[in-house]
Amino acid sequence: MKKKSTTSQSGFFGPRLLVAVLLCAGVGCLVMAGTLPVTTGKVASLRSEAPANASQRALSFAERVSYQRAMEDVYWRHRIWPKERPDPKPSLDAVMTQVQLERKVADYLRNSQALEDYWKRPITADQLQAEMNRMAQHTKQPVVLHELFEALGNDPFVIAECLARPVLAERLLAKAGEQVKQTNGTYGQVAAATGNYSLPPISDEGGCIDDSWTPTTSSNAPTGRSAHTAVWTGTEMIVWGGYEVPMGTNGLNTGGRYNPSTDSWAATTIANAPTARYAHRAG
């Protein structure tokens, strides 16, 4: 199969569900929302483990940051380093600071706190278990998800709190419509959800297939657009800009980031975003 460029430009996304192709090339997949059903295949467990009793467990902020770094290290290992660059790929510590790691953790804890404070919908253990199960069943990068689980010690409690919670909080908050980035939530009050978690088996049948389409299961994909830019990084597909659909005169300065390992979308921040534009180049 001819090698695909890591940067693609223009295209069309449906009004409610972004539609684009899934391309497998080299180190990863380019995945965008599709409309065809996913076939269910065999699943392969990491290894047999008893459910973790989380009723008395807790995670400090520092522990969460440590686990966040472990996950970022997995993502960075799979991140594409341009062949055009003569310098070697740097270490994670050279590109991500401790402050940035702490901000990522603070953001998902604020999101969780907002759900509880403003919407009276605290995230439950059952929701976190269901989110882990969804990731394991629908992952488009099972190898990466295996590595993420391993980076978190294959501990279902830690996976629920540090991998599933950020994704679930983002999605639930998008549905609720609450903008918490401007709030001063006391995220330090967020407690780990109590419950008995089990490690779900990861489906090895859900990976990328050349020249094929597959849907994403996350519901908070970017709004429909055309003439946008999409860039594959090796761990995420970033969609940004373009025109709103149906075609209008208003350009967009919004976008989304798709993570195929967890089959989840997250909105790109609009803080200090460039002015709205379309059909531009990014890479």
C-alpha distance (Angstrom), angle and dihedral (degrees) to the residues before:
residue distance angle dihedral
M1 . . .
K2 3.76 . .
K3 3.78 112.1 .
K4 3.79 113.3 -104.5
S5 3.79 124.8 -134.6
T6 3.79 115.2 -108.2
T7 3.79 89.6 -132.7
S8 3.80 122.9 60.9
Q9 3.75 126.6 -179.8
S10 3.77 136.0 -157.4
G11 3.80 126.5 -3.1
F12 3.80 135.2 130.7
F13 3.80 134.6 -77.8
G14 3.82 121.4 -165.0
P15 3.81 119.4 -113.5
R16 3.80 96.0 -104.0
L17 3.77 106.1 12.7
L18 3.77 121.9 37.3
V19 3.79 110.6 -123.6
A20 3.77 121.8 -156.2
V21 3.75 142.5 128.7
L22 3.75 130.6 -80.6
L23 3.78 110.6 -134.5
C24 3.78 125.1 -174.5
A25 3.77 115.1 -157.5
G26 3.76 129.8 156.1
V27 3.79 110.9 -53.6
G28 3.78 100.2 13.3
C29 3.76 154.9 -13.0
L30 3.77 133.9 -82.4
V31 3.77 103.9 -142.8
M32 3.77 129.9 179.0
A33 3.75 132.3 164.3
G34 3.78 116.1 -69.9
T35 3.76 139.1 173.5
L36 3.78 107.8 -128.8
P37 3.80 122.2 100.7
V38 3.78 121.6 -102.3
T39 3.77 115.6 -123.8
T40 3.75 117.4 -131.2
G41 3.77 115.5 -122.9
K42 3.77 140.0 173.2
V43 3.76 119.5 -57.1
A44 3.77 128.5 -140.9
S45 3.78 121.4 -153.3
L46 3.79 120.6 -138.8
R47 3.74 89.1 -134.8
S48 3.77 136.0 -46.5
E49 3.77 111.7 -81.6
A50 3.78 133.2 165.3
P51 3.81 118.5 -117.9
A52 3.79 112.1 -85.2
N53 3.79 115.8 -118.6
A54 3.77 101.8 -133.8
S55 3.80 97.6 170.9
Q56 3.81 93.4 107.4
R57 3.78 99.4 29.2
A58 3.77 129.0 107.4
L59 3.79 138.2 175.6
S60 3.78 124.6 -140.1
F61 3.79 120.8 -143.3
A62 3.80 89.7 -109.0
E63 3.81 91.0 53.4
R64 3.78 91.0 50.3
V65 3.81 90.3 51.4
S66 3.80 90.4 50.1
Y67 3.80 91.3 52.5
Q68 3.80 90.3 45.8
R69 3.77 89.4 56.8
A70 3.80 90.8 50.7
M71 3.80 89.9 54.7
E72 3.80 93.5 45.0
D73 3.80 88.4 53.3
V74 3.82 89.5 57.6
Y75 3.79 91.6 49.5
W76 3.80 92.3 46.7
R77 3.81 92.5 52.3
H78 3.81 88.8 58.2
R79 3.80 94.5 42.0
I80 3.81 114.0 116.3
W81 3.79 115.7 -114.6
P82 3.82 110.5 -157.1
K83 3.79 113.9 -110.6
E84 3.78 88.6 -143.1
R85 3.79 90.7 67.8
P86 3.81 113.2 89.9
D87 3.82 94.5 -159.0
P88 3.81 119.7 85.1
K89 3.79 120.9 -106.6
P90 3.82 107.2 -86.1
S91 3.78 126.2 -130.4
L92 3.79 121.8 -92.4
D93 3.80 90.8 -108.1
A94 3.80 89.3 59.6
V95 3.80 93.5 57.2
M96 3.82 104.0 31.2
T97 3.79 124.4 49.1
Q98 3.78 129.5 -152.8
V99 3.81 88.3 -110.5
Q100 3.80 90.8 57.3
L101 3.80 91.4 50.2
E102 3.79 91.0 49.8
R103 3.81 90.6 48.6
K104 3.80 91.4 54.6
V105 3.80 90.9 53.0
A106 3.80 92.9 43.7
D107 3.81 90.2 51.6
Y108 3.80 96.0 55.6
L109 3.80 91.8 43.0
R110 3.81 90.0 52.0
N111 3.79 89.2 49.7
S112 3.80 89.8 51.8
Q113 3.78 91.5 47.3
A114 3.81 92.1 49.6
L115 3.80 90.8 53.7
E116 3.79 88.9 53.9
D117 3.80 99.6 39.7
Y118 3.79 103.0 37.8
W119 3.77 103.6 24.4
K120 3.81 100.0 27.9
R121 3.80 89.5 -130.9
P122 3.80 108.5 123.8
I123 3.78 113.5 -172.7
T124 3.80 110.5 -104.9
A125 3.78 132.7 -150.4
D126 3.81 90.0 -113.8
Q127 3.81 90.1 56.4
L128 3.80 92.0 49.1
Q129 3.80 91.8 49.0
A130 3.80 90.1 49.4
E131 3.81 90.0 49.8
M132 3.81 91.8 51.6
N133 3.79 89.4 49.2
R134 3.82 90.9 50.0
M135 3.80 92.6 51.0
A136 3.79 92.4 48.2
Q137 3.80 93.0 48.5
H138 3.80 99.3 43.0
T139 3.81 103.8 32.2
K140 3.81 114.4 137.3
Q141 3.83 91.3 -163.3
P142 3.82 105.6 45.2
V143 3.80 92.5 167.7
V144 3.79 91.4 57.8
L145 3.79 92.5 44.6
H146 3.82 89.5 51.8
E147 3.81 88.2 53.5
L148 3.80 92.1 48.2
F149 3.79 91.2 52.1
E150 3.79 90.1 48.4
A151 3.82 91.6 48.3
L152 3.80 87.0 57.1
G153 3.80 91.5 50.2
N154 3.83 93.6 -104.7
D155 3.81 83.1 -84.2
P156 3.83 108.2 150.7
F157 3.82 92.0 -155.6
V158 3.81 92.7 54.7
I159 3.81 91.8 42.4
A160 3.80 90.2 51.5
E161 3.80 93.2 50.0
C162 3.81 102.0 37.0
L163 3.81 104.4 30.5
A164 3.81 106.9 22.6
R165 3.82 98.7 36.9
P166 3.84 96.6 58.9
V167 3.81 92.3 49.5
L168 3.81 94.6 43.6
A169 3.81 94.6 45.5
E170 3.81 91.0 50.9
R171 3.80 92.6 50.5
L172 3.81 96.5 44.1
L173 3.78 92.0 47.2
A174 3.81 91.5 50.0
K175 3.79 88.4 54.7
A176 3.79 91.1 48.4
G177 3.78 91.3 49.1
E178 3.80 95.0 -134.3
Q179 3.81 116.7 149.9
V180 3.80 104.1 -152.1
K181 3.79 98.9 164.5
Q182 3.80 87.6 90.6
T183 3.80 96.2 45.9
N184 3.77 129.0 93.6
G185 3.78 97.0 -135.8
T186 3.79 118.6 176.0
Y187 3.77 93.6 -122.9
G188 3.80 90.9 170.1
Q189 3.79 87.2 79.4
V190 3.80 93.1 64.2
A191 3.78 108.7 115.4
A192 3.77 126.2 -160.7
A193 3.80 112.5 -97.5
T194 3.79 109.4 -105.6
G195 3.77 118.9 -130.2
N196 3.78 146.2 100.8
Y197 3.80 108.2 -81.5
S198 3.78 128.3 -165.8
L199 3.79 128.2 -157.9
P200 3.81 108.7 -112.7
P201 3.80 120.0 -139.2
I202 3.79 112.6 -109.9
S203 3.79 116.1 -125.3
D204 3.78 110.7 -125.4
E205 3.81 89.8 -169.9
G206 3.79 95.4 69.6
G207 3.78 98.9 73.3
C208 3.78 127.6 115.6
I209 3.78 120.1 -66.9
D210 3.80 119.1 -160.9
D211 3.81 116.5 -105.3
S212 3.78 94.8 2.3
W213 3.78 139.6 117.4
T214 3.79 128.7 -130.0
P215 3.81 134.2 170.8
T216 3.76 126.4 -117.1
T217 3.80 116.2 -131.6
S218 3.80 98.5 -150.1
S219 3.80 112.3 102.1
N220 3.81 101.4 -153.6
A221 3.80 99.9 75.8
P222 3.83 117.3 147.2
T223 3.78 118.8 -82.4
G224 3.80 118.2 -86.6
R225 3.80 114.0 -78.3
S226 3.79 145.8 155.4
A227 3.82 135.2 -148.9
H228 3.80 88.3 32.5
T229 3.79 128.3 143.8
A230 3.81 122.5 -114.2
V231 3.81 123.1 -170.0
W232 3.81 127.3 -172.9
T233 3.82 113.6 -148.5
G234 3.80 99.7 179.5
T235 3.81 93.0 -100.5
E236 3.80 103.7 36.6
M237 3.76 139.8 28.5
I238 3.80 111.3 -140.5
V239 3.80 119.0 -157.1
W240 3.80 118.3 -169.9
G241 3.78 142.9 163.2
G242 3.78 126.7 -6.4
Y243 3.80 132.4 122.2
E244 3.77 126.0 -54.7
V245 3.82 117.2 -106.9
P246 2.97 127.8 -86.3
M247 3.78 86.4 46.9
G248 3.76 110.8 -92.5
T249 3.75 139.6 157.4
N250 3.79 95.6 -98.8
G251 3.78 115.7 100.5
L252 3.80 119.5 -151.2
N253 3.79 130.4 -129.0
T254 3.79 94.0 -174.6
G255 3.77 132.5 91.1
G256 3.77 147.5 150.4
R257 3.79 142.6 -117.0
Y258 3.79 119.3 -133.7
N259 3.81 118.4 -155.3
P260 3.83 108.5 -163.1
S261 3.81 94.4 -169.1
T262 3.83 91.1 64.1
D263 3.82 94.9 23.6
S264 3.80 90.6 -127.9
W265 3.80 140.3 133.7
A266 3.80 127.1 -143.8
A267 3.79 126.8 -174.3
T268 3.78 119.1 -112.8
T269 3.78 112.9 -121.6
I270 3.79 118.0 -102.3
A271 3.81 92.5 -155.6
N272 3.83 107.4 120.4
A273 3.81 89.5 -9.9
P274 3.83 117.0 163.5
T275 3.77 118.4 -101.3
A276 3.80 115.8 -80.8
R277 3.79 113.3 -76.8
Y278 3.79 143.1 157.5
A279 3.80 140.8 -151.1
H280 3.79 91.2 19.7
R281 3.79 127.1 143.4
A282 3.79 124.2 -109.0
G283 3.77 128.1 170.3
